[in-house]
């Protein structure tokens, strides 16, 4: 479960560079501009999700240490 929780956001962020590269090659294409912005904001959302997962893992680890 941990691998999937970390891999998906990182994969989305890595793949989000593809539309950005094409948008730089064709700056006047409106479809690429919209796709790049949507992909960028979705990358921000999954980045926040990744931070939340890491925070929860740290919190759970701290609680496990207190119970021991």
C-alpha positions, 0 to 999 in steps of 0.5 A, spaced: 500 500 500 505 504 501 508 503 494 502 505 491 501 511 495 507 514 494 508 512 486 502 514 483 503 522 485 510 521 483 508 518 477 503 523 475 508 529 477 513 526 472 508 525 466 506 532 467 512 534 464 510 531 457 504 536 455 509 542 458 514 540 453 509 540 447 506 546 449 513 549 449 514 547 442 507 549 440 506 555 444 499 558 440 496 551 441 490 552 446 488 545 447 495 544 449 495 550 454 489 548 457 492 541 458 498 543 461 494 547 466 490 542 468 495 537 468 499 542 473 494 543 478 492 536 478 500 535 479 499 540 485 493 536 488 497 529 488 503 533 491 499 535 497 496 528 497 503 525 497 505 530 503 499 528 507 501 520 506 508 522 509 505 526 514 500 520 516 506 515 516 510 519 521 504 520 525 503 513 526 510 511 527 510 516 533 504 513 536 507 506 535 513 508 539 509 511 544 505 505 545 511 501 546 
